[in-house]
Amino acid sequence: MDQPGNNHLLLRASQSAPPAYNGQHAVADRMRELLARTVHDHIVEERSVASALQEIRLRLDALDETSVTAIAVTIDGLAATHVLSADHSIHSNPTALPLAYFARRVTFLADDTATRSALFELDPLENTLVSGPSVGE
């Protein structure tokens, strides 16, 4: 069902309009350009956020009981005196280490990569990690 009025409007819309009075046509073009750029930037940002959320979701899915226990030990080692529960209420943390204490052992690791890897198994009460050569070396 082709209507002649619609075709005429389409043809008219596809033709460039003559410059408007006082450069208003140029202003409208600039506004369209800015709007298109803003929409594009918004889409790029939304994709980036979606990607980050997907990565977080995958990491949370990979958590098992051992990981949850390790996270709790790390929180205790950071001297977190209070914790946020699943129901979003704040509770005191009786197992938190004091702000100042001596670990039972110090482990010297060669570089930052090794130190980062060791953090996953760190028990702050038992061990302190130091990146770089030991004091005697």
C-alpha positions as CSV (number, residue, x, y, z in Angstrom):
1,M,0.0,0.0,0.0
2,D,2.1,2.8,-1.3
3,Q,0.7,6.2,-0.7
4,P,1.9,9.1,-2.8
5,G,2.0,11.6,0.1
6,N,4.5,9.4,2.0
7,N,6.8,9.0,-1.0
8,H,6.8,12.8,-1.5
9,L,7.8,13.3,2.2
10,L,10.6,10.8,2.0
11,L,12.0,12.4,-1.1
12,R,11.8,15.8,0.5
13,A,13.4,14.7,3.7
14,S,16.3,13.1,1.8
15,Q,17.2,16.3,0.0
16,S,19.4,18.8,1.7
17,A,17.6,21.9,2.8
18,P,18.9,25.3,1.8
19,P,20.9,27.2,4.5
20,A,18.5,28.8,7.0
21,Y,18.5,32.3,8.1
22,N,21.4,33.4,10.4
23,G,23.2,30.0,10.2
24,Q,20.4,28.1,12.1
25,H,20.8,25.1,9.7
26,A,24.5,24.8,10.7
27,V,23.5,25.0,14.4
28,A,21.0,22.2,13.9
29,D,23.6,20.1,12.1
30,R,26.0,20.6,15.0
31,M,23.4,19.7,17.6
32,R,22.6,16.4,15.6
33,E,26.4,15.7,15.5
34,L,26.8,16.2,19.2
35,L,23.7,14.1,20.0
36,A,25.0,11.3,17.8
37,R,28.4,11.4,19.5
38,T,26.7,11.4,23.0
39,V,24.6,8.4,22.1
40,H,27.6,6.6,20.8
41,D,29.7,7.3,23.9
42,H,26.8,6.2,26.1
43,I,26.5,2.9,24.2
44,V,30.3,2.3,24.6
45,E,30.1,3.0,28.3
46,E,27.1,0.7,28.8
47,R,28.9,-2.1,27.0
48,S,31.9,-1.6,29.2
49,V,29.8,-1.7,32.4
50,A,28.0,-4.8,31.1
51,S,31.3,-6.5,30.5
52,A,32.6,-5.6,34.0
53,L,29.4,-6.9,35.6
54,Q,29.7,-10.1,33.6
55,E,33.2,-10.6,34.9
56,I,32.1,-10.0,38.5
57,R,29.2,-12.5,38.0
58,L,31.6,-15.1,36.7
59,R,34.0,-14.6,39.6
60,L,31.2,-14.8,42.1
61,D,29.9,-18.0,40.5
62,A,33.4,-19.5,40.8
63,L,33.6,-18.9,44.6
64,D,33.4,-22.1,46.6
65,E,33.5,-22.7,50.4
66,T,37.3,-22.5,50.5
67,S,37.3,-19.1,48.8
68,V,34.6,-17.7,51.1
69,T,36.7,-18.9,54.1
70,A,39.8,-17.3,52.7
71,I,38.0,-14.0,52.2
72,A,36.8,-14.1,55.8
73,V,40.4,-14.7,57.0
74,T,41.6,-11.8,54.9
75,I,38.9,-9.5,56.3
76,D,40.0,-10.5,59.8
77,G,43.6,-9.8,58.8
78,L,42.6,-6.3,57.7
79,A,41.4,-5.6,61.3
80,A,37.8,-5.1,60.0
81,T,36.0,-4.6,63.3
82,H,32.6,-4.7,61.7
83,V,31.2,-6.5,58.7
84,L,28.2,-6.1,56.4
85,S,25.9,-9.1,56.4
86,A,23.8,-10.5,53.5
87,D,20.8,-8.6,54.8
88,H,22.8,-5.3,54.6
89,S,23.0,-4.9,58.4
90,I,26.3,-4.2,60.2
91,H,27.6,-6.6,62.8
92,S,30.8,-6.5,65.0
93,N,33.5,-8.9,63.9
94,P,34.8,-10.8,67.0
95,T,37.5,-12.6,65.0
96,A,39.2,-9.4,63.6
97,L,42.9,-9.1,64.4
98,P,44.0,-6.1,66.4
99,L,45.4,-3.1,64.6
100,A,48.9,-4.0,65.8
101,Y,50.1,-7.6,66.2
102,F,53.1,-9.8,65.3
103,A,52.6,-12.6,62.7
104,R,54.3,-15.8,63.6
105,R,56.3,-16.0,60.3
106,V,57.6,-13.6,57.6
107,T,57.8,-14.9,54.0
108,F,60.0,-13.0,51.5
109,L,58.9,-13.4,47.9
110,A,60.9,-12.5,44.8
111,D,58.5,-10.1,43.1
112,D,55.0,-8.5,43.1
113,T,53.6,-11.3,41.0
114,A,54.6,-14.0,43.4
115,T,53.2,-11.9,46.3
116,R,49.9,-11.4,44.6
117,S,49.6,-15.2,44.0
118,A,50.5,-15.9,47.7
119,L,47.7,-13.5,48.9
120,F,45.1,-16.1,47.9
121,E,46.4,-18.5,50.6
122,L,47.5,-15.9,53.2
123,D,46.5,-16.3,56.8
124,P,47.4,-12.9,58.2
125,L,47.6,-14.2,61.8
126,E,50.2,-16.8,60.8
127,N,52.2,-15.1,58.1
128,T,53.3,-11.7,56.7
129,L,54.3,-11.4,53.1
130,V,57.2,-9.2,52.0
131,S,57.9,-8.6,48.3
132,G,61.6,-8.4,47.4
133,P,64.8,-9.8,48.8
134,S,65.1,-10.7,52.5
135,V,66.9,-8.3,54.9
136,G,70.1,-10.4,55.0
137,E,70.5,-10.5,51.2
